[in-house]
Structure formats: C-alpha cells, structure tokens
Amino acid sequence: MSRPAVAAHADFGASAHLYEKRAPYAQRVFSCLQQYVGAAPGVTQVADIGAGTGNFTRLLAAAGLHGQAVEPDARMRAEAARLLGNHAFTWIDGTAEQTGLPSSSIDWLCVSTSFHLMDAPCALQEFARVLRPAGHLTIVWKLREIGDDPLMNRIEMLIASMAPGLDRLYEQALDTIACLEDSVKANGCFADCLHIDAPHEEVLSRDDYVAIWRSAEEIQSQVGPVRWRDILAAIDDLVPRQSHITALHRTHAWTFRRAGEGTRS
C-alpha cells in the first residue's frame, strides 16, 4: 500500500472550513471500540493520527478521553481549534510517518479516514513505536454507501461522465480496506483483529449537502477550477430542491493489538 498520487497535489486544507458539514462517524461503532479496547477517562492515553478538523477526535473527547491529535495541515488544525475550543486533546503538527509522539506513550492509537493517504509500512512502524505494549491500533473509515443511495449514485455517474478517469480517494480507500488485515499483520508488530462496521444516515440541509461536494479537493485538483465549477453547477442542478437530504454512510473499523518487537529504535 503506497501513498496515492492524488494526495500529492490535492490541497485538502483549502476546504477545511467545509469539513464540519461532513457526516459524523457511527456512534454505535465508536461505543463498541471504546468498550473493546477498555478506554477509560483519565486513564487511557489516546492519539488520533491524521485528525483533520477533528471529526473523530470529537467522539474521543465526548467520551471523556484525552491525548494528542496529530495533523500536518495548519489550516485543518486551526479549524479544529475553532470547532472544538478547549478540550482534552493537544493538537500536534506531525504526520503518520513522523508523529512527534514519545515512544511507548499511547494506549489507543486511532487513524480516522486517512490511512489510505499514508506511507503504510512507514506509518505502521511509527505506530508500533509510540504504542505501549498490548496497546491498540484502530483504523477507521467513514464511507458513503453509493450503491444504496440513489442520489449519490446519480452524482457519481454525472462526475464520471463529465470527468472520466479521475483518481478517486474513496476507491483507493476501498482498495486499501480489501487487504488491510493482512497488510497490517505483515508488519510483524500487530496481532489479532476485530472488524466491525455499521450503516448510518445523516440528514443534511440541501445547502450543506451541496457544500460537502465543494470540499472534494481531490476532484478539483485534477480537473482545474473552470471545469470544477461546471461539475458543481451540474451537481447543484441534480440535487432535489427540498429542505433536507438524507445521505447514507457506513463506518468501518479494524482494531489490532500491539504485539512483538520489530519496531525501529
């Protein structure tokens, strides 16, 4: 699993102000994860890697947990500070490959909808370094249920017709998911695997639904601003003129236990 080319040229931070409109992760998945890893307020040290503007971090903080949120984009970190204010997580300028976290300092390390953007072998070595013995690694994605959502399916067909051959991040995420357990265990530092997933609906205003599409920097970076405006206009025409839109999502999570040696010094 190597870093996809689209990640090198998409300016995700440019749309940081739109990320708050994106659907949250499924609460029932998070509750199961917290129980499985035994994460307790005031006890468990947590890290959220590739935290973005804090969509997953908010779940951790709301559960009374504390720790560090690692995010390389300054605009994402600034937006997270605006949205979250003062809470139990410290925001750190770092990457999955170089988190800046001390060795053996984390009980539960979470990667939220960003593992497919990382140099996976290097990131896994870094995760193993910072995790305490028998600590847990959770890799989670929140993905759209395109096949079960007629509107989403029509929009995707529209995009494909107007800009064929795009490199899409959700497709890269699906490719990563398909071999995730074997790839993580091949690192030699992680054992066991709990996989859970659950569907969930998000009811959005029509304006917020369209605004989420404006945050798709992966598309804009490939088609250019003029073509992107045409695509957004076509999406706006396609979305029904009604007050609220229901979007379908599924939260997927894989949790591994830190085991073995094999970490870099």
Backbone bond lengths (Angstrom), bond angles and torsions (degrees), N, CA, C in turn:
res aa  C-N    CA-C-N  psi(-1)  N-CA   C-N-CA  omega(-1)  CA-C   N-CA-C  phi
1 M - - - 1.459 - - 1.519 108.68 -
2 S 1.295 117.63 108.43 1.458 121.72 -179.10 1.525 110.23 -108.89
3 R 1.322 115.84 163.65 1.457 121.25 -179.37 1.525 109.71 -64.32
4 P 1.353 118.49 125.32 1.462 120.38 -178.28 1.514 111.86 -68.95
5 A 1.321 115.74 148.40 1.462 120.46 -177.13 1.519 112.14 -60.92
6 V 1.350 118.17 -34.85 1.453 120.31 -175.88 1.518 111.42 -61.49
7 A 1.332 117.81 -29.77 1.464 120.69 -178.57 1.514 111.94 -65.86
8 A 1.319 117.08 -21.72 1.462 120.63 -176.55 1.523 112.06 -77.13
9 H 1.339 117.78 -23.13 1.458 118.21 -175.35 1.531 113.71 -121.80
10 A 1.328 119.18 -7.99 1.458 121.01 177.42 1.522 109.81 -82.45
11 D 1.329 116.34 126.94 1.462 121.98 -177.90 1.529 108.69 -94.70
12 F 1.343 116.61 80.51 1.455 121.02 -174.58 1.530 111.97 -62.41
13 G 1.322 117.13 -35.00 1.451 120.39 -177.85 1.509 113.82 -62.62
14 A 1.336 117.08 -23.38 1.469 120.26 179.69 1.522 112.08 -63.03
15 S 1.331 117.03 -22.23 1.466 121.16 -179.79 1.526 112.39 -110.27
16 A 1.316 117.11 19.71 1.468 120.57 -177.28 1.522 111.75 -55.56
17 H 1.351 116.98 -35.66 1.462 120.66 -176.97 1.520 112.67 -68.98
18 L 1.339 118.22 -11.74 1.455 121.64 179.53 1.528 112.76 -98.88
19 Y 1.326 117.38 -9.51 1.459 120.02 -173.16 1.525 112.90 -67.09
20 E 1.330 117.78 -26.60 1.461 119.55 -179.02 1.527 111.64 -64.68
21 K 1.324 117.92 -18.32 1.457 121.71 -179.03 1.524 111.74 -82.41
22 R 1.327 117.08 -10.52 1.457 120.06 -178.30 1.530 110.60 -73.83
23 A 1.325 115.07 154.28 1.463 120.62 -176.22 1.531 111.02 -63.84
24 P 1.324 117.40 145.58 1.463 120.28 174.73 1.522 110.75 -75.07
25 Y 1.317 115.73 168.34 1.459 121.01 172.86 1.529 109.51 -74.09
26 A 1.334 116.39 157.53 1.464 120.29 -179.50 1.527 109.84 -66.73
27 Q 1.317 116.60 122.49 1.459 120.95 -178.71 1.525 111.49 -61.30
28 R 1.328 118.10 -37.39 1.464 119.45 -177.87 1.522 111.56 -68.19
29 V 1.323 117.55 -31.43 1.462 119.44 174.39 1.525 109.87 -67.02
30 F 1.325 116.11 -45.79 1.458 119.22 179.17 1.525 111.16 -60.36
31 S 1.320 118.06 -43.64 1.467 121.04 -179.12 1.524 111.05 -60.71
32 C 1.330 117.16 -40.58 1.466 120.73 177.00 1.525 110.96 -64.21
33 L 1.327 116.69 -41.52 1.457 120.84 179.55 1.522 110.92 -63.27
34 Q 1.317 116.53 -46.21 1.456 119.72 -179.06 1.523 111.17 -60.39
35 Q 1.322 116.65 -41.85 1.461 119.94 179.26 1.524 110.79 -66.98
36 Y 1.336 116.98 -41.33 1.465 120.54 -176.80 1.530 111.78 -63.76
37 V 1.324 117.51 -43.35 1.470 120.14 -178.03 1.519 111.89 -85.15
38 G 1.329 117.15 -8.47 1.454 120.62 179.61 1.514 113.43 69.85
39 A 1.329 117.22 35.64 1.459 121.35 -177.77 1.521 110.23 -73.86
40 A 1.332 116.04 121.54 1.468 121.09 -175.22 1.519 110.60 -122.72
41 P 1.327 117.67 136.11 1.466 121.04 177.37 1.522 111.88 -56.88
42 G 1.331 115.09 137.01 1.452 120.34 177.89 1.512 114.67 78.26
43 V 1.332 117.27 -3.86 1.468 121.14 -176.80 1.524 111.17 -122.68
44 T 1.339 116.54 -52.30 1.460 121.93 -174.09 1.518 110.98 -80.28
45 Q 1.328 116.06 127.53 1.459 121.71 176.06 1.530 108.19 -93.33
46 V 1.347 116.45 122.91 1.460 121.91 -171.39 1.520 110.13 -118.08
47 A 1.326 116.32 147.09 1.463 121.90 171.10 1.522 108.72 -129.44
48 D 1.327 116.75 132.68 1.461 123.06 173.93 1.528 106.80 -108.84
49 I 1.336 116.47 114.01 1.466 121.66 -173.04 1.529 109.47 -101.57
50 G 1.336 116.12 134.60 1.464 119.48 -174.12 1.514 109.30 67.61
51 A 1.352 115.69 46.08 1.463 121.70 -167.22 1.515 113.92 -74.05
52 G 1.331 118.45 -13.94 1.465 119.98 179.84 1.511 111.71 60.52
53 T 1.323 116.04 -127.96 1.469 120.59 178.02 1.525 112.09 -98.22
54 G 1.335 117.08 10.50 1.452 119.92 170.79 1.512 116.79 95.94
55 N 1.323 117.82 24.20 1.463 119.94 179.57 1.522 111.19 -58.45
56 F 1.327 117.47 -48.36 1.463 121.33 178.84 1.526 111.11 -79.64
57 T 1.324 116.87 -33.56 1.458 120.88 179.35 1.519 111.05 -58.89
58 R 1.334 116.86 -34.71 1.465 120.07 179.23 1.521 111.69 -61.98
59 L 1.339 117.41 -37.42 1.466 120.28 176.60 1.525 110.63 -64.20
60 L 1.326 116.09 -43.20 1.465 120.49 179.47 1.528 110.45 -61.75
61 A 1.327 116.33 -47.00 1.465 120.46 -178.40 1.518 111.46 -66.13
62 A 1.341 117.25 -39.39 1.458 120.83 179.72 1.523 111.88 -64.58
63 A 1.338 116.69 -24.86 1.469 121.23 177.33 1.527 112.10 -84.12
64 G 1.328 116.39 3.40 1.455 120.65 178.24 1.515 114.50 84.91
65 L 1.335 116.56 10.47 1.465 120.43 -178.87 1.522 110.44 -86.09
66 H 1.322 116.30 161.69 1.462 121.33 -178.88 1.523 109.13 -138.18
67 G 1.345 115.55 162.29 1.457 119.38 179.07 1.508 111.70 159.00
68 Q 1.353 115.48 -143.32 1.454 121.79 -176.64 1.533 110.09 -125.05
69 A 1.323 115.70 143.25 1.457 122.79 172.50 1.523 107.11 -113.76
70 V 1.321 117.02 120.25 1.456 122.95 -175.04 1.525 108.90 -104.37
71 E 1.339 116.81 123.32 1.463 121.84 -177.46 1.525 109.01 -150.63
72 P 1.351 118.38 125.41 1.464 120.38 -175.86 1.524 115.36 -78.26
73 D 1.333 118.59 -21.12 1.465 120.80 -174.93 1.527 110.68 -90.71
74 A 1.335 116.04 120.56 1.469 120.53 -176.85 1.524 111.95 -62.86
75 R 1.340 117.63 -33.40 1.463 119.94 -179.59 1.519 111.30 -69.69
76 M 1.334 116.43 -35.90 1.462 119.93 174.90 1.524 110.50 -64.10
77 R 1.326 116.58 -45.07 1.465 119.86 -179.82 1.526 110.86 -63.50
78 A 1.331 117.38 -39.59 1.459 120.61 179.53 1.527 110.66 -65.23
79 E 1.318 117.29 -40.70 1.462 120.42 178.51 1.519 110.55 -66.93
80 A 1.324 116.92 -37.94 1.469 120.03 176.72 1.520 111.01 -61.59
81 A 1.321 116.35 -41.25 1.466 119.99 178.34 1.524 110.58 -63.15
82 R 1.345 116.96 -38.15 1.467 120.73 178.92 1.521 111.03 -66.80
83 L 1.331 116.26 -40.48 1.461 120.45 -175.88 1.521 112.92 -78.23
84 L 1.336 116.49 -37.88 1.457 120.68 -171.51 1.517 113.52 -97.91
85 G 1.330 116.20 -26.99 1.457 118.86 -176.71 1.522 110.66 63.96
86 N 1.313 116.08 -149.21 1.464 120.69 179.35 1.522 109.79 -80.78
87 H 1.311 115.38 125.93 1.462 119.84 176.59 1.518 107.98 -153.11
88 A 1.310 116.15 -169.16 1.457 120.44 -169.13 1.523 113.91 -83.69
89 F 1.334 118.49 5.84 1.458 120.42 -179.60 1.525 110.76 -111.98
90 T 1.319 115.47 135.35 1.457 123.06 175.37 1.520 108.21 -96.54
91 W 1.335 116.78 130.97 1.460 120.63 -178.41 1.519 109.91 -91.32
92 I 1.339 115.18 132.13 1.461 122.42 -174.12 1.523 109.20 -123.06
93 D 1.313 116.14 136.90 1.454 122.75 173.01 1.522 107.87 -80.98
94 G 1.325 116.54 103.81 1.459 120.92 -178.25 1.502 110.50 -165.49
95 T 1.317 115.80 173.89 1.461 122.01 179.41 1.525 109.40 -121.52
96 A 1.316 115.85 170.45 1.463 120.10 177.05 1.519 111.23 -63.11
97 E 1.326 115.56 -32.74 1.462 119.81 -177.68 1.525 112.36 -81.11
98 Q 1.332 116.84 -24.83 1.468 123.32 177.15 1.529 107.38 -142.04
99 T 1.325 115.02 85.66 1.462 119.70 -173.58 1.525 112.71 -73.79
100 G 1.330 117.44 -28.03 1.457 120.53 -172.87 1.520 112.82 81.89
101 L 1.332 118.03 4.44 1.461 122.07 -179.91 1.530 110.37 -85.70
102 P 1.340 117.90 147.54 1.474 120.37 177.44 1.525 111.85 -65.42
103 S 1.307 116.07 154.24 1.468 121.28 177.36 1.529 110.27 -65.07
104 S 1.320 115.36 143.70 1.476 122.80 175.44 1.524 111.97 51.83
105 S 1.341 116.60 44.44 1.464 120.69 -176.00 1.527 113.77 -113.74
106 I 1.345 117.99 -8.09 1.459 121.54 -170.63 1.529 110.51 -119.82
107 D 1.331 115.98 135.25 1.466 121.29 175.74 1.527 112.21 -89.42
108 W 1.329 116.05 -37.14 1.469 120.78 -177.33 1.521 108.40 -137.14
109 L 1.319 116.07 115.46 1.456 122.11 -179.33 1.522 108.42 -109.38
110 C 1.326 116.49 124.09 1.459 122.36 -176.68 1.525 110.39 -115.95
111 V 1.307 115.74 140.72 1.470 122.41 176.33 1.522 106.32 -123.24
112 S 1.325 116.95 114.11 1.461 120.67 -170.02 1.528 112.02 -108.84
113 T 1.340 115.66 106.81 1.465 124.60 176.36 1.526 112.05 48.89
114 S 1.314 115.89 46.61 1.465 119.35 179.05 1.525 113.21 -148.85
115 F 1.324 118.35 -2.93 1.463 119.56 -175.89 1.522 111.64 -62.57
116 H 1.336 117.06 -31.23 1.471 120.02 -179.70 1.526 112.13 -72.01
117 L 1.339 117.82 -8.54 1.462 121.98 176.60 1.526 112.36 -95.91
118 M 1.317 116.70 -1.94 1.461 120.83 -171.92 1.523 112.37 -101.55
119 D 1.327 115.38 158.45 1.459 121.37 167.20 1.525 105.45 -76.43
120 A 1.328 116.45 94.67 1.463 121.04 -167.17 1.528 114.13 -57.58
121 P 1.346 120.75 -49.93 1.467 118.77 -179.39 1.518 113.16 -59.02
122 C 1.329 116.47 -42.01 1.462 120.43 179.73 1.521 110.61 -68.10
123 A 1.328 116.95 -42.16 1.464 120.72 -179.71 1.521 111.06 -63.41
124 L 1.308 117.51 -42.43 1.467 120.35 -179.41 1.525 111.42 -63.72
125 Q 1.310 117.54 -37.19 1.458 119.98 175.03 1.528 111.05 -63.20
126 E 1.314 115.92 -40.52 1.461 120.14 178.61 1.535 110.72 -67.21
127 F 1.318 117.23 -40.79 1.461 120.11 178.53 1.526 110.47 -62.60
128 A 1.330 116.30 -42.64 1.461 119.80 178.82 1.527 110.99 -63.46
129 R 1.317 116.92 -34.51 1.471 120.48 179.89 1.522 111.57 -65.63
130 V 1.331 117.13 -43.57 1.459 119.34 -173.16 1.525 113.18 -85.55
131 L 1.332 117.82 -18.06 1.455 120.38 179.73 1.532 111.18 -76.63
132 R 1.307 115.19 143.07 1.455 120.88 172.59 1.527 109.72 -75.00
133 P 1.329 118.39 158.38 1.471 120.28 176.27 1.528 111.13 -53.45
134 A 1.319 115.54 132.52 1.468 123.19 -178.86 1.527 112.47 68.30
135 G 1.340 117.55 11.70 1.460 120.01 171.84 1.516 110.78 -68.76
136 H 1.318 116.73 171.77 1.462 120.83 -174.97 1.527 111.72 -119.22
137 L 1.326 114.36 144.28 1.463 123.65 172.80 1.515 108.14 -113.74
138 T 1.321 117.55 123.08 1.465 122.42 175.24 1.517 108.92 -117.00
139 I 1.327 115.10 125.70 1.463 121.94 175.79 1.515 106.95 -112.21
140 V 1.327 116.25 119.12 1.455 120.94 -171.84 1.527 109.95 -127.13
141 W 1.316 115.09 144.41 1.461 122.32 173.66 1.522 109.55 -129.56
142 K 1.308 116.22 146.44 1.464 123.16 168.99 1.522 105.81 -117.68
143 L 1.340 116.44 110.88 1.457 121.34 -174.07 1.521 110.99 -121.54
144 R 1.295 115.31 150.22 1.464 120.85 177.33 1.523 110.00 -72.32
145 E 1.308 115.69 143.65 1.463 122.07 177.41 1.527 107.75 -92.54
146 I 1.322 115.45 75.52 1.471 120.02 -172.25 1.518 111.87 -62.03
147 G 1.324 117.68 -43.27 1.458 120.24 -176.48 1.509 114.13 -65.45
148 D 1.339 117.29 -27.25 1.460 121.30 -178.09 1.520 113.02 -99.78
149 D 1.316 117.04 0.58 1.471 121.80 -176.52 1.528 108.11 -117.81
150 P 1.344 118.61 100.35 1.468 120.86 -175.03 1.520 113.78 -56.28
151 L 1.338 117.89 -41.78 1.465 119.73 -179.50 1.523 110.76 -65.49
152 M 1.328 116.14 -46.02 1.466 119.53 178.99 1.523 110.48 -60.38
153 N 1.314 116.92 -40.02 1.458 120.87 179.76 1.529 110.88 -63.60
154 R 1.336 117.34 -40.85 1.464 120.42 179.07 1.533 110.76 -66.27
155 I 1.326 116.45 -38.89 1.468 119.26 178.80 1.523 110.71 -64.92
156 E 1.322 116.85 -42.39 1.460 119.89 178.83 1.521 111.31 -63.45
157 M 1.309 117.38 -39.24 1.466 120.65 176.88 1.529 110.58 -64.96
158 L 1.324 116.39 -38.01 1.464 120.72 176.85 1.519 111.18 -62.33
159 I 1.323 116.66 -47.28 1.468 120.88 179.85 1.521 110.50 -61.24
160 A 1.334 116.34 -43.11 1.465 120.11 -179.55 1.518 111.60 -62.94
161 S 1.338 116.99 -34.22 1.469 119.68 -179.52 1.529 111.57 -76.27
162 M 1.345 117.01 -32.83 1.461 120.32 -178.09 1.527 112.88 -86.14
163 A 1.344 116.25 -25.44 1.470 120.40 -178.98 1.520 108.94 -144.39
164 P 1.312 117.12 73.47 1.470 120.09 -177.66 1.523 111.78 -65.76
165 G 1.324 114.52 151.42 1.460 120.73 173.76 1.515 115.54 79.19
166 L 1.321 118.09 18.35 1.457 120.45 179.89 1.529 111.12 -68.36
167 D 1.318 114.93 149.79 1.456 122.22 172.73 1.522 106.82 -89.48
168 R 1.349 118.08 106.49 1.454 121.91 -173.11 1.530 111.17 -102.49
169 L 1.318 115.29 133.23 1.459 120.05 -176.86 1.520 112.29 -68.41
170 Y 1.332 118.04 -34.08 1.463 117.18 -179.48 1.524 110.95 -67.34
171 E 1.337 117.19 -30.45 1.460 120.03 175.53 1.528 110.71 -69.40
172 Q 1.330 116.33 -37.75 1.457 120.10 176.17 1.524 111.01 -65.91
173 A 1.343 116.09 -36.60 1.457 119.69 176.11 1.525 110.87 -62.65
174 L 1.322 116.77 -43.50 1.463 120.27 178.96 1.527 111.56 -63.31
175 D 1.326 116.82 -38.79 1.471 120.15 176.97 1.523 110.68 -63.32
176 T 1.345 116.64 -40.32 1.456 121.04 179.10 1.519 110.73 -66.45
177 I 1.331 116.74 -43.23 1.460 121.80 -179.91 1.523 111.38 -60.22
178 A 1.331 116.96 -37.43 1.462 121.31 -174.75 1.521 112.95 -58.73
179 C 1.338 117.73 -28.91 1.463 120.16 -178.27 1.524 111.75 -124.85
180 L 1.334 117.05 20.95 1.460 120.04 -170.76 1.523 113.16 -62.61
181 E 1.324 117.98 -50.04 1.465 119.66 -174.83 1.528 111.25 -59.50
182 D 1.321 116.67 -47.00 1.469 119.75 -179.96 1.524 110.94 -64.57
183 S 1.316 117.65 -39.75 1.460 120.94 -177.85 1.523 111.65 -66.27
184 V 1.331 117.02 -42.26 1.461 119.82 179.96 1.525 110.51 -68.44
185 K 1.316 117.75 -44.43 1.469 120.37 -178.85 1.521 111.60 -67.17
186 A 1.341 117.47 -29.02 1.465 120.53 178.46 1.514 111.79 -62.91
187 N 1.325 117.48 -21.47 1.459 122.01 177.13 1.522 111.88 -61.35
188 G 1.337 116.38 -28.25 1.458 121.25 178.32 1.510 114.70 88.11
189 C 1.323 117.94 -5.74 1.467 121.63 -177.18 1.519 112.97 -105.49
190 F 1.349 117.16 -2.58 1.452 119.63 -175.51 1.523 110.35 -132.28
191 A 1.325 114.99 141.83 1.458 121.46 -179.43 1.519 109.25 -131.31
192 D 1.337 114.68 170.00 1.458 121.45 -179.89 1.530 109.79 59.61
193 C 1.302 116.36 166.39 1.460 119.94 174.93 1.516 109.07 -165.85
194 L 1.303 116.32 122.13 1.457 122.04 171.36 1.517 107.67 -108.84
195 H 1.326 116.75 123.28 1.465 121.34 177.04 1.517 108.44 -115.65
196 I 1.319 116.60 124.67 1.455 121.55 174.79 1.523 108.75 -133.78
197 D 1.322 115.75 152.02 1.464 119.44 174.83 1.521 108.38 -152.98
198 A 1.318 115.46 158.69 1.458 120.79 179.83 1.511 109.73 -155.91
199 P 1.342 116.71 140.85 1.465 119.73 175.15 1.525 110.21 -79.56
200 H 1.324 116.36 155.54 1.453 120.11 174.25 1.520 109.04 -155.85
201 E 1.331 115.48 153.54 1.453 122.44 -179.89 1.519 110.01 -107.62
202 E 1.311 116.09 147.85 1.451 121.92 174.89 1.519 107.96 -129.08
203 V 1.332 116.70 121.98 1.457 122.09 178.48 1.527 108.01 -94.74
204 L 1.318 115.98 119.24 1.459 122.99 -175.82 1.511 111.08 -120.41
205 S 1.321 116.39 151.42 1.458 118.20 168.35 1.527 108.02 -65.79
206 R 1.319 115.82 157.21 1.463 118.56 179.73 1.526 110.69 -60.08
207 D 1.323 117.30 -41.14 1.463 120.88 -179.57 1.527 111.31 -62.01
208 D 1.332 116.93 -42.39 1.466 119.97 179.78 1.522 111.02 -67.98
209 Y 1.329 116.70 -36.59 1.465 120.16 178.84 1.525 110.50 -61.01
210 V 1.320 116.39 -45.34 1.469 120.44 178.87 1.525 110.34 -69.09
211 A 1.334 117.35 -36.31 1.463 120.83 -179.59 1.516 111.63 -62.48
212 I 1.331 117.34 -34.52 1.460 120.29 178.00 1.526 110.32 -59.85
213 W 1.321 116.80 -38.69 1.459 119.44 177.47 1.521 111.63 -66.19
214 R 1.334 117.78 -30.19 1.460 119.46 177.40 1.529 111.84 -65.38
215 S 1.335 117.05 -19.32 1.463 120.24 -179.68 1.530 113.05 -86.66
216 A 1.318 117.93 3.30 1.469 121.56 -177.99 1.526 110.24 -78.64
217 E 1.321 116.20 71.54 1.469 121.59 -177.77 1.523 112.51 -62.32
218 E 1.314 117.76 -26.96 1.461 120.59 178.79 1.526 111.20 -59.49
219 I 1.347 116.52 -35.44 1.465 119.86 179.43 1.520 110.29 -78.51
220 Q 1.325 116.73 -49.03 1.461 120.19 -178.24 1.522 111.57 -56.93
221 S 1.325 116.74 -40.03 1.460 119.98 -177.53 1.528 112.30 -65.78
222 Q 1.331 116.77 -21.47 1.459 120.27 -178.33 1.530 112.86 -96.32
223 V 1.335 117.71 -28.21 1.472 119.28 -175.48 1.525 112.82 -103.78
224 G 1.348 117.30 -16.84 1.461 120.17 -178.50 1.523 111.63 89.38
225 P 1.335 117.36 159.68 1.472 121.16 -172.72 1.527 114.70 -65.27
226 V 1.332 118.42 -36.44 1.462 120.18 -177.94 1.522 110.68 -67.47
227 R 1.335 115.60 -50.51 1.468 119.65 179.61 1.518 110.75 -64.21
228 W 1.319 116.96 -34.57 1.454 121.24 -179.78 1.527 110.62 -64.96
229 R 1.330 117.33 -39.20 1.459 119.54 176.98 1.533 111.04 -62.04
230 D 1.321 116.77 -38.40 1.465 120.42 177.37 1.526 110.96 -64.02
231 I 1.326 116.61 -42.49 1.468 120.68 -179.88 1.523 110.23 -65.02
232 L 1.342 117.13 -44.64 1.465 120.03 179.18 1.527 111.57 -62.33
233 A 1.327 116.95 -38.60 1.471 120.41 177.75 1.524 110.62 -63.65
234 A 1.337 116.15 -39.70 1.463 120.20 179.17 1.529 111.02 -68.00
235 I 1.337 116.68 -38.30 1.467 120.16 176.23 1.522 110.11 -63.16
236 D 1.336 116.48 -44.17 1.463 120.90 179.68 1.527 110.98 -59.73
237 D 1.326 117.09 -39.77 1.464 120.79 178.01 1.525 111.55 -66.48
238 L 1.334 116.62 -30.79 1.464 121.20 -175.66 1.529 112.35 -79.46
239 V 1.326 117.61 -31.13 1.461 120.97 -177.22 1.527 109.13 -71.82
240 P 1.330 118.32 129.74 1.475 120.94 -178.21 1.527 112.25 -57.26
241 R 1.322 115.32 145.81 1.467 121.50 178.93 1.527 108.79 -83.41
242 Q 1.307 114.77 73.96 1.460 120.82 178.73 1.515 108.42 -135.57
243 S 1.326 116.47 163.41 1.464 119.96 -170.41 1.520 112.92 -69.08
244 H 1.346 117.69 -33.95 1.450 120.15 -175.71 1.530 110.94 -136.50
245 I 1.313 114.89 148.17 1.464 123.01 178.69 1.525 107.99 -123.82
246 T 1.319 116.95 135.46 1.465 121.40 176.20 1.528 108.93 -99.17
247 A 1.337 116.11 121.66 1.463 121.85 179.15 1.524 109.32 -108.43
248 L 1.318 116.22 139.92 1.459 121.91 -178.53 1.528 110.50 -101.26
249 H 1.325 116.24 133.38 1.456 122.43 179.41 1.522 110.08 -134.91
250 R 1.317 115.75 167.91 1.460 121.96 171.63 1.524 108.47 -140.31
251 T 1.313 116.22 129.36 1.459 121.78 174.54 1.520 108.67 -94.77
252 H 1.337 115.91 126.15 1.461 123.41 178.03 1.524 108.23 -114.21
253 A 1.327 117.46 140.40 1.470 119.84 178.43 1.522 110.60 -145.24
254 W 1.324 114.68 134.96 1.462 122.83 173.76 1.529 107.79 -119.45
255 T 1.338 116.78 129.71 1.463 120.80 179.97 1.516 109.66 -122.51
256 F 1.337 116.13 129.89 1.457 124.28 -179.14 1.527 109.59 -119.47
257 R 1.326 115.99 154.97 1.454 121.32 175.91 1.522 109.59 -101.07
258 R 1.326 117.23 135.13 1.470 122.40 175.58 1.507 109.08 -65.51
259 A 1.310 116.53 126.39 1.460 120.87 -177.57 1.518 109.43 -151.13
260 G 1.301 117.20 159.14 1.463 122.06 174.86 1.502 112.18 77.30
261 E 1.310 114.80 179.96 1.467 121.03 178.62 1.507 108.08 -98.59
262 G 1.285 119.55 -107.61 1.453 124.23 168.88 1.501 116.86 56.88
263 T 1.320 120.19 12.89 1.451 119.94 177.66 1.502 110.26 -93.11
264 R 1.330 115.19 156.59 1.451 117.85 178.40 1.520 109.13 -82.91
265 S 1.268 117.20 151.85 1.455 121.49 -178.09 1.518 110.91 -79.05
